[in-house]
Amino acid sequence: MSRIGNSIINIPSGVTIDVSKGNMVTVKGNKGTLSQQIDHDLKLKIEDGTLSVERPTDQKRHREVHGLSRALINNMVVGVSEGFTKTMELVGVGYRVSNTGNVLEISVGYSHPLLFVLPEEVKVTTKMEKGENPTIILESSDRQLLGQVCAKIRSYRKPEPYKGKGIKFSGEQLRRKAGKTSGKK
């Protein structure tokens, strides 16, 4: 029994869900429109402001996609109604970040600044305050796209385990290692 697949999705007011032929699910809300192809064997039932995903059998393949499909639809519903936000920090001396529109300029210790063009669906704001780490705030209605963008930005300078320098998520706990011990014999 999939606990995630069996749970019901509440549809907030202002959000419409359309299931077309071939199980193409389109969710529309005040933050935008998202579409996702769902497995053709699954049945989607919309009743009284709720949506449920049902699988036809207990085959391994149906069990695998049951919870996944429900989670994808739920992420679309939350995305078009509330949206998703990720905050990233640049930890290190001389690390800077700025943006002009959807072009992010990151300086993280290389000989040149890195330019990263964000997709139109992702909105970015940057903060550079004295005494605090430079911050990147990313907002989008598409959770998958937002995660991919964050992973790409983080790949430019992953946090290292000794001093913690690099690009990390806000509130992330890094596993730190002890440095060399200097002892003369």
C-alpha positions as CSV (number, residue, x, y, z in Angstrom):
1,M,0.0,0.0,0.0
2,S,1.4,3.4,-1.0
3,R,0.7,5.9,1.7
4,I,1.6,8.8,-0.6
5,G,-0.4,7.5,-3.6
6,N,-3.5,6.9,-1.6
7,S,-3.6,10.3,0.1
8,I,-6.0,12.8,-1.4
9,I,-5.0,16.1,-3.0
10,N,-7.1,19.1,-1.9
11,I,-7.7,21.6,-4.8
12,P,-7.6,25.2,-3.5
13,S,-9.9,27.8,-4.9
14,G,-8.7,29.5,-8.0
15,V,-7.0,26.3,-9.3
16,T,-8.4,24.2,-12.1
17,I,-7.3,20.8,-13.1
18,D,-7.9,19.4,-16.6
19,V,-7.2,15.8,-17.6
20,S,-7.1,15.3,-21.3
21,K,-6.9,12.2,-23.5
22,G,-3.8,10.1,-22.7
23,N,-3.7,11.3,-19.0
24,M,-2.1,14.7,-19.8
25,V,-2.8,16.7,-16.6
26,T,-2.9,20.5,-16.9
27,V,-3.1,22.6,-13.7
28,K,-3.9,26.3,-14.0
29,G,-3.7,28.8,-11.2
30,N,-2.8,32.4,-10.4
31,K,0.9,31.7,-10.5
32,G,0.8,30.1,-14.0
33,T,0.0,26.8,-15.9
34,L,1.8,23.5,-15.6
35,S,1.4,20.2,-17.5
36,Q,2.6,16.7,-16.8
37,Q,2.0,13.4,-18.6
38,I,0.8,10.7,-16.1
39,D,1.0,7.0,-16.7
40,H,-1.9,5.9,-18.9
41,D,-3.0,3.1,-16.6
42,L,-3.7,5.3,-13.6
43,K,-7.2,6.7,-13.0
44,L,-7.7,10.3,-11.8
45,K,-10.9,11.2,-10.0
46,I,-11.9,14.8,-9.3
47,E,-14.8,15.0,-6.8
48,D,-15.9,17.9,-4.5
49,G,-12.7,19.9,-4.7
50,T,-10.4,16.9,-4.2
51,L,-8.3,14.7,-6.6
52,S,-7.4,11.1,-6.0
53,V,-5.0,8.9,-8.0
54,E,-6.0,5.2,-8.3
55,R,-4.0,2.3,-9.7
56,P,-5.8,-0.6,-11.5
57,T,-3.7,-3.5,-10.1
58,D,-1.0,-4.3,-7.6
59,Q,1.6,-5.0,-10.3
60,K,5.1,-3.7,-9.5
61,R,5.0,-1.1,-12.3
62,H,1.7,0.3,-11.1
63,R,2.9,0.5,-7.5
64,E,6.0,2.3,-8.7
65,V,4.2,5.1,-10.5
66,H,1.3,5.5,-8.1
67,G,3.0,7.5,-5.5
68,L,5.2,9.3,-8.0
69,S,2.3,10.5,-10.1
70,R,0.3,11.7,-7.0
71,A,3.4,13.6,-5.8
72,L,4.0,15.3,-9.2
73,I,0.3,16.4,-9.4
74,N,0.4,17.7,-5.8
75,N,3.6,19.7,-6.6
76,M,1.9,21.2,-9.6
77,V,-1.2,22.2,-7.5
78,V,1.0,23.8,-4.8
79,G,3.2,25.5,-7.4
80,V,0.4,27.2,-9.2
81,S,-1.4,28.3,-6.0
82,E,1.5,29.2,-3.7
83,G,4.8,28.8,-5.6
84,F,8.2,27.5,-4.4
85,T,11.1,29.4,-3.0
86,K,14.8,28.4,-2.5
87,T,17.4,30.5,-0.8
88,M,21.1,30.0,-1.4
89,E,24.1,31.5,0.3
90,L,27.7,32.2,-1.0
91,V,30.1,31.5,1.8
92,G,33.7,32.7,1.3
93,V,35.9,35.8,1.2
94,G,35.3,37.9,-1.9
95,Y,32.3,35.9,-3.1
96,R,29.7,38.1,-4.8
97,V,26.5,37.8,-6.7
98,S,24.3,40.2,-8.7
99,N,21.6,40.0,-11.3
100,T,20.3,42.0,-14.2
101,G,16.9,40.6,-15.1
102,N,17.3,36.9,-15.4
103,V,21.0,36.9,-15.9
104,L,22.9,35.9,-12.7
105,E,26.5,37.0,-12.3
106,I,28.4,35.0,-9.7
107,S,32.0,35.6,-8.5
108,V,33.2,32.6,-6.5
109,G,37.0,32.6,-6.7
110,Y,37.6,32.0,-10.3
111,S,39.6,34.3,-12.5
112,H,36.4,35.5,-14.2
113,P,32.7,36.0,-13.1
114,L,30.3,33.3,-14.1
115,L,27.2,34.3,-16.0
116,F,24.1,32.1,-15.7
117,V,21.0,32.7,-17.7
118,L,17.9,31.6,-15.8
119,P,14.8,30.3,-17.5
120,E,11.8,32.7,-17.8
121,E,9.8,30.6,-15.3
122,V,12.3,31.3,-12.5
123,K,12.4,34.7,-10.8
124,V,15.6,35.7,-9.0
125,T,16.5,38.4,-6.4
126,T,20.0,38.8,-4.9
127,K,21.0,40.4,-1.6
128,M,24.5,41.8,-0.7
129,E,24.4,43.2,2.8
130,K,27.4,44.1,4.9
131,G,28.3,41.5,7.5
132,E,26.2,38.8,5.9
133,N,26.8,36.2,3.2
134,P,25.6,37.1,-0.4
135,T,22.2,35.5,-0.9
136,I,20.3,34.3,-4.0
137,I,16.5,33.9,-3.7
138,L,14.9,31.9,-6.5
139,E,11.1,31.6,-7.0
140,S,9.1,29.5,-9.4
141,S,5.9,27.6,-9.7
142,D,7.7,24.5,-11.2
143,R,9.4,22.6,-8.4
144,Q,11.4,20.3,-10.7
145,L,12.8,23.3,-12.8
146,L,13.6,25.2,-9.6
147,G,15.6,22.2,-8.2
148,Q,17.5,21.8,-11.5
149,V,18.5,25.5,-11.5
150,C,19.6,25.3,-7.8
151,A,21.7,22.2,-8.5
152,K,23.4,23.9,-11.5
153,I,24.2,27.0,-9.5
154,R,25.5,24.9,-6.6
155,S,27.7,22.9,-9.0
156,Y,29.8,26.0,-9.7
157,R,31.4,25.8,-6.2
158,K,30.1,23.1,-4.0
159,P,30.7,23.6,-0.2
160,E,33.9,22.1,0.9
161,P,34.1,20.2,4.2
162,Y,37.0,22.0,5.9
163,K,36.1,25.7,6.0
164,G,32.6,25.4,4.5
165,K,33.3,27.7,1.6
166,G,31.1,27.5,-1.4
167,I,27.4,27.8,-2.5
168,K,25.0,26.2,-0.1
169,F,21.3,26.2,0.7
170,S,20.2,28.5,3.5
171,G,19.9,26.5,6.7
172,E,21.8,23.5,5.3
173,Q,24.0,21.7,7.8
174,L,27.4,20.8,6.3
175,R,29.4,17.8,7.5
176,R,32.7,19.4,8.6
177,K,36.1,17.6,8.9
178,A,39.0,18.4,11.1
179,G,42.0,19.9,9.4
180,K,45.6,18.9,9.7
181,T,47.1,18.7,13.2
182,S,50.5,20.3,13.4
183,G,52.7,18.7,16.0
184,K,56.5,18.6,16.1
185,K,58.1,15.5,17.4
